[in-house]
């Protein structure tokens, strides 16, 4: 791909227009990044250590948290370095690699959220068949399908972008190599590429979202049949965390990707992109730990066991 291009490196413009705020942004994003890592690592550790959380719902949550960690590692360290650096360049192949892994983990997250919606449907609407519908073999197959599909779609999207000739400007008006800002630099007609990428975006965002909406339609219908108010509240609480993450993630991603790149509005989109590249990975462990009593109890157990082992040693 590199041989067909005049451009050997790209310049990530990022937040260079906010020169006086660069240091402040660095401190803020660094704190958020460390919080994302610690929060998601805590979720993964607690799920692994507490046997009461060895259920399909927390299995998928653990995979989602793992994906979120790598998802942010692909973007944020380079962004933090660029905030303190005068030279914000990234090589052609590094840009393609960053896009591939970013899209791979992003698509995987979207598909995982769809699978988690199905898990909630099976648990609430089909409780008697739940052990069969969500057996560990099925869970493994669903997780593997999400990951493989995510990176295959990412490979196709990245190939479509970097097969284009880049012989003009190399200034990427973003803080990482995303599809739209990089495509706009191509020295060729990108209509076909944009159309294929748009169709992939519909498949990745709209199809799982419709599936989630249908699942929650059945869930709400089933919950309303529960006679006790306490039962209804418990059923809704198991879905609330998932719904919050879905709304933020799909809403922001749809705003940026479900339109032609020619209508790309850099400043506004950078703010929206910050939401699903930083806020959503931060929101995931916070929502699941603050709103979920099972996770709270598991964290307390793990902390208690750790404190006890330190005392005895």
PAFI-936743 format. One line per 8 residues: their letters; for each residue x, y, z of N, C-alpha, C. Coordinates in steps of 0.001 Angstrom, whole numbers. Each point is the difference from the previous one (the first is absolute). Example, Ala and Ser with C-alpha at 12.3 -4.5 7.8 and 13.67 -1.06 7.14 Angstrom:
# PAFI-936743
AS = 13190 -5690 7800 -890 1190 0 900 1200 0 ~ -350 1050 -720 820 1190 60 -770 1090 730
This chain:
# PAFI-936743
XXXXXXXX = 828 -1201 0 -828 1201 0 863 1253 0 ~ 1134 -76 734 837 1184 123 646 372 -1325 ~ 289 -1006 -853 670 271 -1264 -856 814 -955 ~ -1339 -75 150 -886 707 -923 -312 1405 474 ~ 695 458 1029 -319 1293 580 1207 918 16 ~ -270 1283 -265 1058 1007 88 253 402 1445 ~ -1013 -175 843 100 388 1411 656 -1120 785 ~ 1040 317 731 690 -997 824 -354 130 1473
XXXXXXXX = -559 1150 380 -446 197 1382 -1127 1024 35 ~ -777 -69 1071 -1109 934 186 287 885 1208 ~ -604 1176 -30 99 936 1119 -1359 44 693 ~ -31 -421 1266 -1240 6 769 -202 1384 611 ~ -942 746 -547 -242 1371 471 -503 -7 1432 ~ -932 -899 309 -492 -163 1365 -563 1270 595 ~ 521 351 1175 -476 1183 731 1016 1139 -78 ~ 733 51 -1113 1058 1010 -137 -550 1424 -11
XXXXXXXX = -1277 173 -352 -591 1342 1 -218 530 1416 ~ 19 -892 973 -185 396 1405 1355 21 703 ~ 900 805 -512 1382 -15 482 124 292 1485 ~ -736 999 479 118 391 1398 -609 -1033 948 ~ -794 -925 -553 -649 -1025 841 645 -1378 -139 ~ 1093 -89 -753 627 -1303 -264 384 -720 1296 ~ 633 714 919 452 -614 1251 -1192 -421 852 ~ -1023 848 33 -1213 -323 759 -667 -1244 -577
XXXXXXXX = -105 -50 -1336 -598 -1169 -653 813 -1259 275 ~ 1328 149 13 858 -1149 285 -293 -573 1387 ~ -82 874 991 -269 -443 1384 -1381 -645 95 ~ -1004 637 -618 -1377 -525 53 -81 -1369 -677 ~ 546 -101 -1233 -77 -1263 -736 831 -1101 649 ~ 1141 387 612 830 -984 698 -760 -587 1193 ~ -652 869 762 -786 -465 1152 -1144 -914 -450 ~ -666 394 -1088 -1096 -819 -530 523 -1351 -496
XXXXXXXX = 1155 17 -657 594 -1226 -523 354 -971 1128 ~ 623 526 1044 361 -835 1147 -1244 -547 700 ~ -1047 824 44 -1263 -452 603 -632 -1111 -831 ~ 50 157 -1339 -530 -1034 -899 732 -1325 221 ~ 1330 58 39 796 -1217 185 -289 -650 1343 ~ 39 797 1070 -220 -556 1347 -1415 -535 161 ~ -999 727 -551 -1392 -424 113 -263 -1304 -722 ~ 462 -101 -1245 -238 -1212 -780 813 -1180 519
XXXXXXXX = 1221 253 460 811 -1077 588 -658 -518 1272 ~ -584 917 787 -720 -406 1214 -1180 -897 -335 ~ -780 402 -1018 -1156 -807 -424 451 -1394 -427 ~ 1040 -75 -834 503 -1291 -492 493 -866 1168 ~ 765 608 913 563 -732 1144 -1094 -554 897 ~ -999 835 288 -1097 -423 882 -793 -1137 -636 ~ -263 97 -1309 -744 -1056 -701 789 -1312 22 ~ 1311 86 -161 831 -1214 16 95 -617 1394
XXXXXXXX = 74 837 1044 247 -481 1362 -1257 -444 734 ~ -1149 608 -320 -1235 -334 709 -834 -993 -812 ~ -174 -1205 552 -712 -1065 -725 -1478 313 -187 ~ -565 870 838 -1420 350 -160 -245 803 -1271 ~ 1066 560 -566 -123 781 -1233 350 -810 -1243 ~ 192 -1300 175 308 -853 -1146 -1296 -409 -696 ~ -632 1017 -588 -1246 -171 -746 180 623 -1379 ~ -853 -337 -970 149 563 -1344 40 1523 -41
XXXXXXXX = -853 662 801 -48 1458 -30 1354 605 355 ~ 622 -518 1056 1290 545 433 1149 -531 -852 ~ -198 -1134 -644 985 -491 -969 149 1004 -1146 ~ -1145 428 -537 25 985 -1093 475 1366 499 ~ -354 358 1239 473 1262 564 1519 -5 129 ~ 569 -1147 404 1457 -113 109 683 158 -1352 ~ -582 -603 -1039 557 138 -1347 -128 1442 -480 ~ -1156 627 283 -201 1401 -385 1023 899 679
XXXXXXXX = 255 -221 1295 981 808 730 1408 -207 -562 ~ 332 -1243 -354 1307 -291 -611 139 726 -1327 ~ -1063 -53 -805 11 694 -1291 127 1505 192 ~ -678 542 1013 69 1442 269 1417 428 365 ~ 715 -843 733 1381 319 386 874 138 -1247 ~ -42 -1004 -869 813 42 -1226 -467 1105 -949 ~ -1304 228 -10 -621 1058 -814 606 1361 332 ~ 175 280 1310 577 1288 415 1522 17 -153
XXXXXXXX = 646 -1166 185 1453 -69 -158 404 363 -1434 ~ -829 -358 -958 284 287 -1414 27 1502 -268 ~ -810 770 731 -180 1426 -313 681 933 1002 ~ -294 -196 1287 330 1024 1000 1493 238 255 ~ 860 -1016 82 1421 299 227 592 924 -1074 ~ -323 -274 -1279 494 850 -1092 -574 1412 115 ~ -1278 98 376 -623 1311 152 667 787 1136 ~ 305 -661 1096 649 653 1136 1398 495 -369
XXXXXXXX = 734 -837 -748 1345 405 -458 -90 1222 -902 ~ -982 -11 -901 -159 1117 -946 -379 1300 693 ~ -707 -84 1126 -378 1211 735 1226 733 555 ~ 1092 -739 220 1224 610 541 1102 128 -1045 ~ -317 -409 -1232 1027 -23 -1043 -273 1033 -1087 ~ 1076 499 -577 -107 924 -1133 -216 -800 -1282 ~ 668 -1153 -88 -118 -862 -1175 -1073 -1052 267 ~ -1128 139 -701 -1134 -912 223 -166 -944 -1188
XXXXXXXX = 1094 -484 -506 -53 -850 -1196 -216 -1464 374 ~ -557 -739 -957 -170 -1440 130 256 -594 -1381 ~ 778 -1062 -63 365 -582 -1299 -1226 -577 -699 ~ 123 -188 -1294 -1108 -511 -818 -502 -1343 534 ~ 935 -928 240 -381 -1332 469 -506 28 1435 ~ 574 889 829 -482 126 1385 -1422 532 32 ~ -298 909 -914 -1348 553 -112 -983 -1099 -402 ~ 387 -817 -984 -853 -1109 -438 -189 -1017 1122
XXXXXXXX = 1070 -276 741 -70 -951 1115 -914 515 1107 ~ 143 1301 316 -857 595 1026 -1468 -75 -404 ~ -301 334 -1256 -1377 -68 -481 -545 -1420 70 ~ 826 -977 -408 -438 -1397 1 -385 -461 1403 ~ 868 257 972 -281 -472 1364 -1114 811 659 ~ -35 1309 -270 -1084 816 549 -1355 -494 -498 ~ -121 -170 -1322 -1268 -464 -574 -325 -1422 464 ~ 1030 -843 99 -214 -1382 432 -624 -73 1381
XXXXXXXX = 581 731 948 -534 -16 1369 -1328 750 80 ~ -150 1075 -779 -1250 763 7 -1168 -840 -512 ~ 211 -708 -1120 -1058 -849 -562 -286 -1166 939 ~ 1047 -572 578 -185 -1087 973 -876 451 1157 ~ 239 1220 499 -808 538 1104 -1466 127 -396 ~ -245 497 -1210 -1384 145 -478 -709 -1344 -51 ~ 682 -997 -538 -599 -1327 -115 -187 -644 1370 ~ 951 228 906 -114 -539 1361 -1204 588 735
XXXXXXXX = -241 1295 -191 -1155 633 632 -1300 -611 -515 ~ -7 -364 -1298 -1166 -680 -555 -200 -1371 618 ~ 1091 -749 171 -68 -1326 623 -442 109 1454 ~ 476 1031 704 -403 201 1391 -1493 307 103 ~ -548 667 -1021 -1443 245 -42 -766 -1309 -147 ~ 519 -901 -847 -622 -1314 -175 82 -807 1297 ~ 1123 112 696 155 -706 1282 -1059 441 1004 ~ -259 1315 70 -1029 514 922 -1386 -493 -423
XXXXXXXX = -231 -74 -1313 -1280 -511 -499 -189 -1462 422 ~ 1046 -815 -208 -92 -1417 343 -199 -201 1500 ~ 682 822 818 -86 -149 1464 -1380 379 533 ~ -606 1036 -567 -1269 509 530 -1210 -623 -694 ~ 96 -156 -1312 -1161 -491 -766 -24 -1522 -152 ~ 1170 -642 73 71 -1457 -161 799 -617 1149 ~ -396 247 1256 812 -469 1141 174 -1512 67 ~ -1020 -757 -395 83 -1463 59 973 -557 -1037
XXXXXXXX = 105 669 -1138 891 -451 -1077 1354 713 31 ~ 189 906 971 1220 816 51 1285 -834 56 ~ 69 -1055 844 1243 -801 33 360 -614 -1341 ~ -1014 -279 -841 274 -576 -1321 323 1097 -1012 ~ -826 1074 33 199 1102 -955 1354 674 188 ~ 445 95 1264 1259 695 296 961 -937 726 ~ 168 -1199 -550 994 -926 556 1395 571 -228 ~ 995 -532 702 1352 541 -135 539 -194 -1421
XXXXXXXX = -437 -1083 -644 422 -215 -1386 -573 1089 -913 ~ -1286 314 197 -652 1053 -795 651 1348 280 ~ 285 270 1273 644 1277 373 1351 150 -676 ~ 774 -1084 -2 1310 31 -656 -114 238 -1488 ~ -977 -653 -627 -208 174 -1442 -437 1424 -333 ~ -905 564 820 -467 1372 -218 1145 1002 167 ~ 803 -193 1041 1130 906 241 1008 -73 -1140 ~ 319 -1226 -436 951 -175 -1101 -534 618 -1289
XXXXXXXX = -1302 -151 -235 -615 579 -1199 105 1518 12 ~ -252 605 1164 108 1469 127 1406 473 -306 ~ 1003 -684 547 1399 420 -169 458 -189 -1446 ~ -257 -1186 -554 426 -288 -1374 -712 924 -990 ~ -1318 165 177 -768 881 -890 489 1438 101 ~ 288 434 1224 483 1361 218 1273 296 -760 ~ 959 -924 44 1283 250 -648 -44 -262 -1504 ~ -916 -861 -456 -170 -174 -1450 -594 1266 -625
XXXXXXXX = -1010 573 668 -601 1249 -475 1028 1124 52 ~ 801 11 1066 1053 1012 130 1033 -136 -1122 ~ 370 -1235 -307 976 -235 -1078 -527 524 -1330 ~ -1286 -248 -269 -597 466 -1249 -26 1525 -43 ~ -418 643 1093 -69 1457 38 1362 644 -127 ~ 985 -525 714 1365 547 -51 609 -180 -1388 ~ -237 -1156 -615 515 -251 -1349 -619 955 -1011 ~ -1296 244 122 -690 926 -908 596 1406 87
XXXXXXXX = 315 424 1215 546 1358 191 1432 84 -513 ~ 851 -947 388 1424 116 -312 376 -575 -1363 ~ -991 -460 -756 257 -351 -1398 -121 1229 -890 ~ -497 1103 565 -130 1258 -736 1366 686 -118 ~ 215 800 -1045 1266 733 -127 -3 1251 881 ~ 1093 225 734 144 1189 845 1198 785 -514 ~ -281 1012 -799 1083 777 -611 -116 1495 284 ~ -972 387 824 -183 1423 296 375 309 1438
XXXXXXXX = -917 654 692 232 365 1401 74 -1249 867 ~ 833 61 1049 114 -1124 928 -509 364 1406 ~ -741 1128 91 -489 461 1306 -1347 -647 337 ~ 11 -919 952 -1217 -666 458 -645 868 1070 ~ -1178 516 -312 -662 933 910 -709 -745 1124 ~ 797 -747 772 -530 -797 1104 1160 -336 931 ~ -319 -662 1139 1082 -366 923 417 -1467 -150 ~ -613 -720 -943 450 -1338 -357 -448 -293 -1426
XXXXXXXX = 462 -1120 -556 -303 -336 -1396 -1374 -656 -103 ~ -1024 819 -151 -1358 -488 -165 -343 -17 -1495 ~ -1034 -731 -357 -346 -186 -1413 -274 1312 -720 ~ -918 804 517 -433 1212 -718 1118 1009 -230 ~ 754 421 1036 1041 1007 -246 1124 -487 -901 ~ 318 -1299 48 1065 -524 -866 -511 -108 -1438 ~ -1234 -452 -176 -573 -144 -1353 -52 1329 -739 ~ -233 1070 730 -111 1323 -625 1315 472 -606
XXXXXXXX = 1115 -635 394 1316 388 -527 339 -749 -1287 ~ -811 -969 -344 296 -822 -1190 -86 834 -1277 ~ 922 -272 -902 70 727 -1274 -739 -809 -1053 ~ -1302 -268 256 -800 -810 -934 -1464 114 395 ~ -876 -477 -876 -1424 -47 287 -256 -1122 1005 ~ -658 350 1108 -166 -971 1095 -1452 -445 178 ~ -851 263 -1000 -1428 -286 152 -268 -1486 288 ~ 622 -885 -799 -229 -1443 166 493 -461 1366
XXXXXXXX = 1200 480 378 553 -362 1309 -911 466 1124 ~ -480 1239 -104 -895 546 1016 -1282 -803 97 ~ -527 -411 -1153 -1252 -760 -23 173 -1347 703 ~ 1105 -687 -295 254 -1295 629 190 165 1501 ~ 756 1026 403 238 263 1424 -1317 368 693 ~ -850 769 -698 -1301 373 564 -871 -1244 221 ~ 3 -911 -970 -779 -1239 124 514 -834 1178 ~ 1317 -47 148 586 -705 1150 -420 659 1306
XXXXXXXX = -40 1351 -5 -429 739 1185 -1437 -315 378 ~ -858 -105 -1018 -1407 -364 245 -84 -1393 605 ~ 790 -927 -569 -9 -1372 501 489 -59 1451 ~ 1043 765 303 620 -54 1330 -824 751 1050 ~ -607 1123 -401 -700 844 974 -1513 -197 11 ~ -613 76 -1165 -1466 -34 -58 -563 -1396 266 ~ 599 -1025 -622 -522 -1367 164 51 -454 1460 ~ 1158 117 705 -1 -384 1417 -945 860 844
XXXXXXXX = -98 1308 -353 -880 885 771 -1467 -411 -156 ~ -406 -342 -1230 -1368 -487 -220 -227 -1291 782 ~ 998 -870 -27 -78 -1266 733 -154 260 1501 ~ 758 968 518 -91 348 1424 -1378 564 329 ~ -510 869 -872 -1326 604 224 -1093 -1065 22 ~ 77 -970 -933 -988 -1086 -29 106 -842 1275 ~ 1237 -292 404 217 -789 1222 -606 696 1205 ~ 227 1317 99 -521 744 1151 -1508 206 -91
XXXXXXXX = -544 -55 -1205 -1453 25 -138 -617 -1224 672 ~ 562 -1171 -280 -457 -1240 638 278 23 1508 ~ 1149 573 381 364 65 1419 -1007 845 783 ~ -299 1192 -529 -967 882 672 -1367 -677 101 ~ -407 -649 -1090 -1301 -705 -10 -36 -1080 1082 ~ 1115 -715 176 79 -1060 1014 43 585 1405 ~ 765 1069 190 133 612 1333 -1334 552 493 ~ -762 582 -913 -1299 564 391 -976 -1068 493
XXXXXXXX = 268 -1251 -356 -865 -1094 464 365 -472 1404 ~ 1181 413 493 424 -411 1343 -904 669 1024 ~ -622 -753 901 -983 580 932 588 935 1047 ~ 1163 -347 562 559 809 1095 835 1164 -526 ~ -104 1123 710 778 1186 -375 1489 -240 199 ~ 348 -774 1023 1406 -297 282 604 -841 -1128 ~ -798 -940 -520 461 -843 -1103 233 805 -1259 ~ -917 942 -255 150 870 -1165 1263 848 117
XXXXXXXX = 216 553 1200 1162 863 219 1301 -782 -184 ~ 44 -1226 505 1199 -828 -127 280 -329 -1464 ~ -1070 -312 -750 156 -331 -1416 488 1203 -797 ~ -578 1164 267 422 1218 -700 1445 369 346 ~ 396 -208 1269 1343 392 433 1080 -798 -709 ~ -304 -1263 -357 991 -816 -707 214 471 -1440 ~ -953 784 -518 81 483 -1385 459 1454 -102 ~ -168 766 1084 254 1442 -44 1440 326 -379
XXXXXXXX = 959 -731 599 1417 271 -275 315 -197 -1480 ~ -488 -1096 -547 225 -302 -1417 -620 1057 -891 ~ -1208 441 326 -698 997 -813 733 1332 -27 ~ 530 428 1143 721 1278 76 1213 -26 -922 ~ 786 -1082 68 1194 -130 -846 -383 -50 -1472 ~ -1086 -724 -318 -469 -124 -1392 -385 1361 -570 ~ -761 771 756 -484 1306 -474 1161 937 -310 ~ 973 82 913 1148 900 -199 864 -480 -1164
XXXXXXXX = 315 -1293 -9 917 -541 -1018 -607 74 -1399 ~ -1190 -532 -172 -625 -32 -1324 -398 1402 -465 ~ -452 832 928 -416 1353 -365 1140 812 -580 ~ 1132 26 710 1150 786 -455 636 -594 -1253 ~ 145 -1326 -32 610 -645 -1167 -855 195 -1253 ~ -1317 -80 146 -897 194 -1149 99 1421 -534 ~ 138 980 901 95 1409 -399 1223 236 -891 ~ 1097 -689 304 1243 229 -741 81 -844 -1274
XXXXXXXX = -409 -1272 66 294 -927 -1095 -1133 -209 -996 ~ -1234 249 395 -1103 -263 -926 -323 1216 -859 ~ 1009 494 -712 -156 1091 -962 1255 46 -861 ~ -79 606 -1168 1176 81 -879 1110 804 646 ~ 1254 -386 -271 1129 720 585 117 1420 -538 ~ -613 276 -1130 46 1355 -562 -735 998 879 ~ -899 -528 841 -729 874 919 627 12 1374 ~ 1243 -371 24 738 -88 1259 239 1393 591
XXXXXXXX = -483 201 1230 194 1282 698 1016 -218 1110 ~ 1250 344 -269 1122 -422 824 -116 393 1463 ~ -238 1287 288 -12 459 1380 -1065 -670 833 ~ -1226 -3 -507 -1118 -600 736 181 -1504 131 ~ 478 -644 -1065 162 -1449 35 1105 -430 950 ~ 1033 844 153 1053 -352 944 -559 -89 1411 ~ -902 913 336 -620 -31 1334 -863 -1243 171 ~ -757 -353 -1047 -838 -1195 62 877 -1253 68
XXXXXXXX = 1108 2 -752 906 -1147 1 624 -200 1372 ~ 317 1113 686 515 -95 1367 -976 -761 888 ~ -1297 193 -258 -1023 -656 822 98 -1511 -104 ~ 87 -537 -1248 -12 -1465 -85 1389 -626 32 ~ 1078 806 -93 1343 -572 150 528 120 1426 ~ -562 928 787 480 203 1365 -1120 -170 1027 ~ -1123 689 -219 -1076 -22 991 -663 -1371 93 ~ -269 -644 -1157 -658 -1316 22 847 -1061 701
XXXXXXXX = 1312 -135 -298 816 -960 753 73 336 1492 ~ -124 1290 333 -17 426 1402 -1358 -305 623 ~ -1047 183 -796 -1371 -196 480 -292 -1465 287 ~ 550 -876 -827 -280 -1429 114 262 -556 1404 ~ 1243 94 550 222 -539 1353 -730 774 1082 ~ -151 1323 -186 -685 810 1012 -1469 -400 109 ~ -659 -141 -1142 -1421 -347 1 -213 -1388 584 ~ 835 -953 -446 -187 -1378 459 405 -188 1457
XXXXXXXX = 910 829 518 401 -136 1402 -892 797 939 ~ -481 1173 -469 -824 849 858 -1456 -446 37 ~ -514 -530 -1117 -1405 -364 -93 -262 -1483 252 ~ 1040 -812 11 -176 -1435 107 416 -490 1397 ~ -961 -492 751 266 -447 1378 884 -1237 35 ~ -154 -890 -1003 832 -1208 -46 1475 353 -137 ~ 304 964 -864 1388 431 -189 510 701 1252 ~ -829 819 633 388 691 1230 355 -998 1097
XXXXXXXX = -847 -1020 161 262 -1033 1012 1264 -777 -329 ~ 206 -285 -1291 1192 -735 -417 1272 810 269 ~ -60 1306 -265 1158 870 277 307 11 1493 ~ -1047 102 825 187 -22 1459 607 -1319 468 ~ -454 -1114 -602 545 -1319 345 1477 -80 -332 ~ 343 441 -1225 1394 -73 -446 888 877 872 ~ -479 1210 308 772 903 880 158 -617 1381 ~ -1082 -599 508 35 -646 1320 983 -1156 33
XXXXXXXX = -23 -852 -1055 931 -1128 -66 1441 474 -86 ~ 225 1055 -799 1350 553 -163 518 549 1313 ~ -856 760 703 384 575 1294 290 -1101 1008 ~ -804 -1068 -9 187 -1109 939 1304 -737 -264 ~ 293 -238 -1284 1234 -706 -363 1225 821 358 ~ -105 1337 -127 1132 859 378 241 -19 1498 ~ -1089 -64 790 122 -45 1449 630 -1315 471 ~ -469 -1108 -601 511 -1314 396 1434 -219 -420
X = 405 654 -1113 1392 -147 -442 934 912 786
